[in-house]
Amino acid sequence: MRNKIKQFLESRGLSAYRMIQDAKISDTTGYKLAADSTYIPSSKILEALCETYRIQPGEILEWFPAEDKSEDD
C-alpha cells in the first residue's frame, strides 16, 4: 500500500503546508505524507483528510501487489 498525497495535492493545486493547516494535522506528519509515498496515515489522520477535503480514502491511498512495489518507487 502507498499514499497518493503528493498527487492529490498537485491535482488540487495545494501545498503540504496548506493541507497541514486545512486538516489541522502536525507539520511532521503532513510533510512526511507529502514526501514519502510509503508512509501510511493513521486512521485518525486519514479521517481528518477525508473530512477536510470531502473525499474517500481511495483517493489518497492505493493498494498494489507486493511484486509491483519496485516499479513505481
Residue pairs with C-beta under 8 A, 6 or more apart in sequence:
1 40
1 61
1 62
1 63
1 64
2 37
2 38
2 40
2 61
2 62
2 64
2 72
2 73
3 33
3 36
3 37
3 38
3 39
3 40
3 41
3 60
3 61
3 62
4 37
4 59
4 60
4 61
4 62
5 19
5 33
5 34
5 37
5 49
5 60
6 34
6 35
6 37
8 14
8 53
8 55
8 59
8 60
9 15
9 16
9 18
9 19
9 34
12 53
14 22
16 30
16 31
16 33
16 34
16 35
17 30
19 25
19 30
19 33
19 34
19 49
20 26
20 27
20 29
20 30
20 31
22 52
22 53
23 30
23 45
23 48
23 49
23 51
23 52
23 53
24 48
24 52
25 45
25 48
25 49
29 41
29 45
32 39
33 39
33 41
33 45
37 72
37 73
38 73
40 61
41 49
41 60
46 57
46 60
46 61
49 55
49 60
50 56
50 57
50 60
64 72
